[in-house]
């Protein structure tokens, strides 16, 4: 009996340790499930436009897991849709602080800066995005736009061309290339690029319009009319003065 009694306390301690360990795992699993549940509720709310509910659910995610970089990113996106710019930027910055190599957070921070007119800061974030993920097409596109607006057409062209190398069916990339060629007075190259955009996406209204203007300038009026008409059908507002001048060629 003494021998048995001697081992009872040890047996109880082992049971307690197992019980505690099991409880810890259960609590951790429960926490993960709660995070996932709130994340899905937040995402669904944002999708249907219930931004207030989305904010509430993402905040609940962060109460459970303050280092959830994706939740900070998505919360920032929701704040952006609410036009709460400072909070938007703050969330992207927090996501980057948690994960410095979070390309999407750098990209969205760049977009936020660009929208606020902070072009230098936006450019730095796009460049950082591309250091992390060189094939990020949207970052290359936006960087190209910033170069284009500064009159740095060769740099813009290089970024736009890279987007079509990464994504050959990227109609916007060909349209952007055409826009650079047009600025450089390379009419034939511009026309070919706009046409390539339409080969990829026949309903690309801006490409129809750009091609129509080029044909008008080249006095190829039938082709100009064809593309102006297509642009109009696709929702582009066509200059009524141009349409008036083209009437005699219909």
BALOBA-1460 file (C-alpha; in Angstrom, 3 decimals):
// residues 250
<rec num="1" residu="x" x="0.000" y="0.000" z="0.000"/>
<rec num="2" residu="x" x="2.837" y="2.407" z="0.831"/>
<rec num="3" residu="x" x="4.338" y="1.681" z="-2.548"/>
<rec num="4" residu="x" x="1.081" y="2.449" z="-4.314"/>
<rec num="5" residu="x" x="0.509" y="5.586" z="-2.266"/>
<rec num="6" residu="x" x="3.985" y="6.805" z="-3.084"/>
<rec num="7" residu="x" x="3.177" y="6.826" z="-6.837"/>
<rec num="8" residu="x" x="-0.296" y="8.384" z="-6.653"/>
<rec num="9" residu="x" x="0.900" y="12.024" z="-6.528"/>
<rec num="10" residu="x" x="3.163" y="11.468" z="-9.540"/>
<rec num="11" residu="x" x="0.266" y="9.910" z="-11.463"/>
<rec num="12" residu="x" x="-1.975" y="12.882" z="-10.653"/>
<rec num="13" residu="x" x="0.690" y="15.392" z="-11.749"/>
<rec num="14" residu="x" x="1.112" y="13.597" z="-15.081"/>
<rec num="15" residu="x" x="-2.638" y="13.679" z="-15.619"/>
<rec num="16" residu="x" x="-2.719" y="17.385" z="-14.814"/>
<rec num="17" residu="x" x="0.131" y="18.122" z="-17.202"/>
<rec num="18" residu="x" x="-1.556" y="16.228" z="-20.015"/>
<rec num="19" residu="x" x="-4.818" y="17.968" z="-19.267"/>
<rec num="20" residu="x" x="-3.176" y="21.399" z="-19.317"/>
<rec num="21" residu="x" x="-1.314" y="20.640" z="-22.526"/>
<rec num="22" residu="x" x="-4.509" y="19.457" z="-24.184"/>
<rec num="23" residu="x" x="-6.322" y="22.571" z="-23.063"/>
<rec num="24" residu="x" x="-3.584" y="24.780" z="-24.493"/>
<rec num="25" residu="x" x="-3.826" y="23.090" z="-27.890"/>
<rec num="26" residu="x" x="-7.607" y="23.359" z="-27.845"/>
<rec num="27" residu="x" x="-7.445" y="27.038" z="-26.988"/>
<rec num="28" residu="x" x="-4.921" y="27.672" z="-29.759"/>
<rec num="29" residu="x" x="-7.076" y="25.817" z="-32.275"/>
<rec num="30" residu="x" x="-10.146" y="27.727" z="-31.117"/>
<rec num="31" residu="x" x="-8.286" y="31.010" z="-31.525"/>
<rec num="32" residu="x" x="-7.236" y="30.094" z="-35.069"/>
<rec num="33" residu="x" x="-10.819" y="29.202" z="-35.944"/>
<rec num="34" residu="x" x="-12.083" y="32.479" z="-34.491"/>
<rec num="35" residu="x" x="-9.500" y="34.440" z="-36.495"/>
<rec num="36" residu="x" x="-10.513" y="32.634" z="-39.683"/>
<rec num="37" residu="x" x="-14.219" y="33.154" z="-38.960"/>
<rec num="38" residu="x" x="-13.845" y="36.893" z="-38.362"/>
<rec num="39" residu="x" x="-11.566" y="37.190" z="-41.402"/>
<rec num="40" residu="x" x="-14.178" y="35.560" z="-43.646"/>
<rec num="41" residu="x" x="-16.967" y="37.697" z="-42.171"/>
<rec num="42" residu="x" x="-14.872" y="40.811" z="-42.800"/>
<rec num="43" residu="x" x="-14.050" y="39.795" z="-46.363"/>
<rec num="44" residu="x" x="-17.693" y="38.993" z="-47.154"/>
<rec num="45" residu="x" x="-18.862" y="42.295" z="-45.657"/>
<rec num="46" residu="x" x="-16.346" y="44.228" z="-47.763"/>
<rec num="47" residu="x" x="-17.436" y="42.338" z="-50.887"/>
<rec num="48" residu="x" x="-21.060" y="43.322" z="-50.416"/>
<rec num="49" residu="x" x="-20.154" y="46.926" z="-49.567"/>
<rec num="50" residu="x" x="-20.863" y="46.804" z="-45.837"/>
<rec num="51" residu="x" x="-17.646" y="48.625" z="-44.969"/>
<rec num="52" residu="x" x="-18.530" y="49.389" z="-41.347"/>
<rec num="53" residu="x" x="-19.068" y="45.702" z="-40.639"/>
<rec num="54" residu="x" x="-15.849" y="44.850" z="-42.482"/>
<rec num="55" residu="x" x="-13.889" y="47.243" z="-40.264"/>
<rec num="56" residu="x" x="-15.449" y="45.742" z="-37.126"/>
<rec num="57" residu="x" x="-14.592" y="42.181" z="-38.170"/>
<rec num="58" residu="x" x="-11.006" y="42.989" z="-39.190"/>
<rec num="59" residu="x" x="-10.540" y="44.733" z="-35.845"/>
<rec num="60" residu="x" x="-11.745" y="41.566" z="-34.121"/>
<rec num="61" residu="x" x="-9.165" y="39.603" z="-36.105"/>
<rec num="62" residu="x" x="-6.475" y="41.985" z="-34.892"/>
<rec num="63" residu="x" x="-7.660" y="41.767" z="-31.290"/>
<rec num="64" residu="x" x="-6.999" y="38.034" z="-31.521"/>
<rec num="65" residu="x" x="-3.870" y="38.297" z="-33.676"/>
<rec num="66" residu="x" x="-2.308" y="41.761" z="-33.692"/>
<rec num="67" residu="x" x="0.493" y="40.619" z="-36.017"/>
<rec num="68" residu="x" x="-1.813" y="39.462" z="-38.795"/>
<rec num="69" residu="x" x="-0.281" y="41.456" z="-41.676"/>
<rec num="70" residu="x" x="-3.004" y="40.434" z="-44.151"/>
<rec num="71" residu="x" x="-5.715" y="41.760" z="-41.815"/>
<rec num="72" residu="x" x="-3.872" y="45.092" z="-41.533"/>
<rec num="73" residu="x" x="-3.609" y="45.223" z="-45.332"/>
<rec num="74" residu="x" x="-7.299" y="44.473" z="-45.873"/>
<rec num="75" residu="x" x="-8.343" y="46.891" z="-43.155"/>
<rec num="76" residu="x" x="-6.286" y="49.540" z="-44.916"/>
<rec num="77" residu="x" x="-8.069" y="48.801" z="-48.184"/>
<rec num="78" residu="x" x="-11.453" y="49.194" z="-46.457"/>
<rec num="79" residu="x" x="-10.358" y="52.493" z="-44.892"/>
<rec num="80" residu="x" x="-9.312" y="53.625" z="-48.358"/>
<rec num="81" residu="x" x="-12.787" y="52.856" z="-49.680"/>
<rec num="82" residu="x" x="-14.153" y="54.938" z="-46.800"/>
<rec num="83" residu="x" x="-11.760" y="57.774" z="-47.768"/>
<rec num="84" residu="x" x="-10.063" y="57.592" z="-44.378"/>
<rec num="85" residu="x" x="-6.647" y="58.197" z="-45.879"/>
<rec num="86" residu="x" x="-4.544" y="58.508" z="-42.725"/>
<rec num="87" residu="x" x="-5.934" y="55.282" z="-41.291"/>
<rec num="88" residu="x" x="-5.468" y="53.557" z="-44.649"/>
<rec num="89" residu="x" x="-1.784" y="54.493" z="-44.833"/>
<rec num="90" residu="x" x="-1.259" y="53.620" z="-41.165"/>
<rec num="91" residu="x" x="-2.584" y="50.081" z="-41.704"/>
<rec num="92" residu="x" x="-0.333" y="49.496" z="-44.730"/>
<rec num="93" residu="x" x="2.646" y="50.749" z="-42.754"/>
<rec num="94" residu="x" x="1.799" y="48.396" z="-39.893"/>
<rec num="95" residu="x" x="1.514" y="45.462" z="-42.314"/>
<rec num="96" residu="x" x="4.978" y="46.314" z="-43.659"/>
<rec num="97" residu="x" x="6.378" y="46.680" z="-40.133"/>
<rec num="98" residu="x" x="5.166" y="43.149" z="-39.369"/>
<rec num="99" residu="x" x="6.327" y="41.757" z="-42.716"/>
<rec num="100" residu="x" x="8.863" y="43.996" z="-44.540"/>
<rec num="101" residu="x" x="8.694" y="41.723" z="-47.608"/>
<rec num="102" residu="x" x="4.920" y="41.983" z="-48.000"/>
<rec num="103" residu="x" x="4.836" y="43.095" z="-51.652"/>
<rec num="104" residu="x" x="1.089" y="43.723" z="-51.695"/>
<rec num="105" residu="x" x="1.327" y="46.082" z="-48.737"/>
<rec num="106" residu="x" x="4.118" y="48.078" z="-50.397"/>
<rec num="107" residu="x" x="2.063" y="48.251" z="-53.602"/>
<rec num="108" residu="x" x="-1.088" y="49.449" z="-51.841"/>
<rec num="109" residu="x" x="0.916" y="52.005" z="-49.886"/>
<rec num="110" residu="x" x="2.255" y="53.242" z="-53.227"/>
<rec num="111" residu="x" x="-1.284" y="53.549" z="-54.587"/>
<rec num="112" residu="x" x="-2.358" y="55.470" z="-51.474"/>
<rec num="113" residu="x" x="0.585" y="57.863" z="-51.786"/>
<rec num="114" residu="x" x="-0.089" y="58.330" z="-55.497"/>
<rec num="115" residu="x" x="-3.714" y="59.134" z="-54.778"/>
<rec num="116" residu="x" x="-2.604" y="61.807" z="-52.294"/>
<rec num="117" residu="x" x="-0.195" y="63.326" z="-54.826"/>
<rec num="118" residu="x" x="2.936" y="62.069" z="-53.020"/>
<rec num="119" residu="x" x="4.540" y="60.802" z="-56.201"/>
<rec num="120" residu="x" x="8.090" y="60.448" z="-54.909"/>
<rec num="121" residu="x" x="6.915" y="58.281" z="-52.018"/>
<rec num="122" residu="x" x="4.661" y="56.289" z="-54.352"/>
<rec num="123" residu="x" x="7.545" y="55.609" z="-56.719"/>
<rec num="124" residu="x" x="9.716" y="54.370" z="-53.845"/>
<rec num="125" residu="x" x="6.997" y="51.923" z="-52.764"/>
<rec num="126" residu="x" x="6.495" y="50.585" z="-56.305"/>
<rec num="127" residu="x" x="10.244" y="50.087" z="-56.632"/>
<rec num="128" residu="x" x="10.301" y="48.263" z="-53.290"/>
<rec num="129" residu="x" x="7.411" y="46.081" z="-54.475"/>
<rec num="130" residu="x" x="9.384" y="45.122" z="-57.572"/>
<rec num="131" residu="x" x="12.506" y="44.342" z="-55.553"/>
<rec num="132" residu="x" x="10.434" y="41.791" z="-53.652"/>
<rec num="133" residu="x" x="8.385" y="40.532" z="-56.607"/>
<rec num="134" residu="x" x="9.733" y="41.587" z="-60.033"/>
<rec num="135" residu="x" x="6.727" y="40.183" z="-61.908"/>
<rec num="136" residu="x" x="4.161" y="42.384" z="-60.147"/>
<rec num="137" residu="x" x="2.482" y="43.716" z="-63.295"/>
<rec num="138" residu="x" x="0.333" y="46.381" z="-61.613"/>
<rec num="139" residu="x" x="3.362" y="47.838" z="-59.811"/>
<rec num="140" residu="x" x="5.268" y="48.071" z="-63.102"/>
<rec num="141" residu="x" x="2.256" y="49.688" z="-64.748"/>
<rec num="142" residu="x" x="1.901" y="52.315" z="-62.028"/>
<rec num="143" residu="x" x="5.638" y="52.993" z="-61.998"/>
<rec num="144" residu="x" x="5.452" y="53.452" z="-65.754"/>
<rec num="145" residu="x" x="2.606" y="55.929" z="-65.330"/>
<rec num="146" residu="x" x="4.698" y="57.997" z="-62.909"/>
<rec num="147" residu="x" x="7.638" y="58.014" z="-65.334"/>
<rec num="148" residu="x" x="5.275" y="58.967" z="-68.174"/>
<rec num="149" residu="x" x="3.838" y="61.908" z="-66.237"/>
<rec num="150" residu="x" x="7.341" y="63.194" z="-65.586"/>
<rec num="151" residu="x" x="8.172" y="63.023" z="-69.287"/>
<rec num="152" residu="x" x="10.591" y="60.124" z="-68.730"/>
<rec num="153" residu="x" x="9.279" y="58.249" z="-71.743"/>
<rec num="154" residu="x" x="12.134" y="55.773" z="-72.174"/>
<rec num="155" residu="x" x="11.792" y="54.629" z="-68.553"/>
<rec num="156" residu="x" x="8.016" y="54.419" z="-68.914"/>
<rec num="157" residu="x" x="8.352" y="52.409" z="-72.111"/>
<rec num="158" residu="x" x="10.746" y="49.966" z="-70.438"/>
<rec num="159" residu="x" x="8.249" y="49.318" z="-67.622"/>
<rec num="160" residu="x" x="5.301" y="48.936" z="-70.001"/>
<rec num="161" residu="x" x="7.206" y="46.557" z="-72.255"/>
<rec num="162" residu="x" x="8.147" y="44.466" z="-69.250"/>
<rec num="163" residu="x" x="4.464" y="44.125" z="-68.302"/>
<rec num="164" residu="x" x="3.667" y="42.543" z="-71.677"/>
<rec num="165" residu="x" x="6.669" y="40.230" z="-71.381"/>
<rec num="166" residu="x" x="5.381" y="39.045" z="-68.011"/>
<rec num="167" residu="x" x="1.780" y="38.897" z="-69.177"/>
<rec num="168" residu="x" x="1.495" y="38.638" z="-72.997"/>
<rec num="169" residu="x" x="-2.296" y="39.009" z="-72.930"/>
<rec num="170" residu="x" x="-2.149" y="42.288" z="-70.993"/>
<rec num="171" residu="x" x="-4.092" y="44.672" z="-73.247"/>
<rec num="172" residu="x" x="-3.452" y="47.679" z="-71.025"/>
<rec num="173" residu="x" x="0.290" y="47.143" z="-71.407"/>
<rec num="174" residu="x" x="0.089" y="47.417" z="-75.208"/>
<rec num="175" residu="x" x="-2.145" y="50.478" z="-74.907"/>
<rec num="176" residu="x" x="0.395" y="52.111" z="-72.586"/>
<rec num="177" residu="x" x="3.226" y="51.295" z="-74.994"/>
<rec num="178" residu="x" x="1.213" y="52.941" z="-77.762"/>
<rec num="179" residu="x" x="0.736" y="56.038" z="-75.615"/>
<rec num="180" residu="x" x="4.512" y="56.394" z="-75.201"/>
<rec num="181" residu="x" x="5.139" y="55.940" z="-78.920"/>
<rec num="182" residu="x" x="2.508" y="58.569" z="-79.647"/>
<rec num="183" residu="x" x="4.324" y="61.027" z="-77.373"/>
<rec num="184" residu="x" x="7.571" y="60.191" z="-79.177"/>
<rec num="185" residu="x" x="5.885" y="60.904" z="-82.549"/>
<rec num="186" residu="x" x="6.340" y="57.265" z="-83.602"/>
<rec num="187" residu="x" x="2.955" y="57.023" z="-85.286"/>
<rec num="188" residu="x" x="3.298" y="53.616" z="-86.910"/>
<rec num="189" residu="x" x="4.584" y="51.988" z="-83.734"/>
<rec num="190" residu="x" x="1.790" y="53.648" z="-81.761"/>
<rec num="191" residu="x" x="-0.877" y="52.402" z="-84.179"/>
<rec num="192" residu="x" x="0.553" y="48.863" z="-84.062"/>
<rec num="193" residu="x" x="0.533" y="48.884" z="-80.252"/>
<rec num="194" residu="x" x="-3.054" y="50.160" z="-80.016"/>
<rec num="195" residu="x" x="-4.074" y="47.491" z="-82.528"/>
<rec num="196" residu="x" x="-2.287" y="44.846" z="-80.464"/>
<rec num="197" residu="x" x="-4.300" y="45.965" z="-77.436"/>
<rec num="198" residu="x" x="-7.460" y="45.447" z="-79.494"/>
<rec num="199" residu="x" x="-6.290" y="42.050" z="-80.702"/>
<rec num="200" residu="x" x="-6.114" y="41.031" z="-77.054"/>
<rec num="201" residu="x" x="-9.294" y="42.838" z="-76.017"/>
<rec num="202" residu="x" x="-11.582" y="43.933" z="-78.892"/>
<rec num="203" residu="x" x="-13.762" y="45.854" z="-76.410"/>
<rec num="204" residu="x" x="-10.960" y="48.108" z="-75.154"/>
<rec num="205" residu="x" x="-12.701" y="51.460" z="-75.729"/>
<rec num="206" residu="x" x="-9.666" y="53.676" z="-75.014"/>
<rec num="207" residu="x" x="-7.593" y="51.772" z="-77.599"/>
<rec num="208" residu="x" x="-10.323" y="52.235" z="-80.210"/>
<rec num="209" residu="x" x="-10.410" y="55.953" z="-79.450"/>
<rec num="210" residu="x" x="-6.625" y="56.347" z="-79.589"/>
<rec num="211" residu="x" x="-6.455" y="54.470" z="-82.882"/>
<rec num="212" residu="x" x="-9.305" y="56.577" z="-84.287"/>
<rec num="213" residu="x" x="-7.428" y="59.807" z="-83.469"/>
<rec num="214" residu="x" x="-4.270" y="58.482" z="-85.150"/>
<rec num="215" residu="x" x="-6.193" y="57.531" z="-88.277"/>
<rec num="216" residu="x" x="-7.894" y="60.921" z="-88.313"/>
<rec num="217" residu="x" x="-4.519" y="62.653" z="-88.155"/>
<rec num="218" residu="x" x="-3.274" y="60.442" z="-91.001"/>
<rec num="219" residu="x" x="-6.434" y="61.376" z="-92.948"/>
<rec num="220" residu="x" x="-7.523" y="57.760" z="-93.111"/>
<rec num="221" residu="x" x="-11.063" y="58.824" z="-92.374"/>
<rec num="222" residu="x" x="-12.927" y="55.562" z="-92.978"/>
<rec num="223" residu="x" x="-10.785" y="53.791" z="-90.401"/>
<rec num="224" residu="x" x="-11.111" y="56.756" z="-88.048"/>
<rec num="225" residu="x" x="-14.904" y="56.572" z="-88.292"/>
<rec num="226" residu="x" x="-14.881" y="52.820" z="-87.681"/>
<rec num="227" residu="x" x="-12.901" y="53.152" z="-84.464"/>
<rec num="228" residu="x" x="-14.727" y="56.259" z="-83.229"/>
<rec num="229" residu="x" x="-17.996" y="54.362" z="-83.666"/>
<rec num="230" residu="x" x="-16.639" y="51.381" z="-81.746"/>
<rec num="231" residu="x" x="-15.366" y="53.622" z="-78.947"/>
<rec num="232" residu="x" x="-18.778" y="55.307" z="-78.714"/>
<rec num="233" residu="x" x="-20.614" y="51.987" z="-78.543"/>
<rec num="234" residu="x" x="-18.313" y="50.934" z="-75.720"/>
<rec num="235" residu="x" x="-19.101" y="54.034" z="-73.661"/>
<rec num="236" residu="x" x="-16.363" y="56.500" z="-74.643"/>
<rec num="237" residu="x" x="-17.456" y="60.131" z="-75.128"/>
<rec num="238" residu="x" x="-16.246" y="61.059" z="-78.604"/>
<rec num="239" residu="x" x="-15.441" y="64.674" z="-79.445"/>
<rec num="240" residu="x" x="-18.594" y="65.883" z="-81.286"/>
<rec num="241" residu="x" x="-16.536" y="68.301" z="-83.411"/>
<rec num="242" residu="x" x="-14.536" y="65.405" z="-84.812"/>
<rec num="243" residu="x" x="-17.702" y="63.456" z="-85.575"/>
<rec num="244" residu="x" x="-19.139" y="66.484" z="-87.347"/>
<rec num="245" residu="x" x="-16.045" y="66.816" z="-89.561"/>
<rec num="246" residu="x" x="-16.204" y="63.129" z="-90.430"/>
<rec num="247" residu="x" x="-19.826" y="63.188" z="-91.539"/>
<rec num="248" residu="x" x="-18.953" y="63.787" z="-95.184"/>
<rec num="249" residu="x" x="-16.803" y="60.615" z="-95.219"/>
<rec num="250" residu="x" x="-19.567" y="58.283" z="-94.079"/>
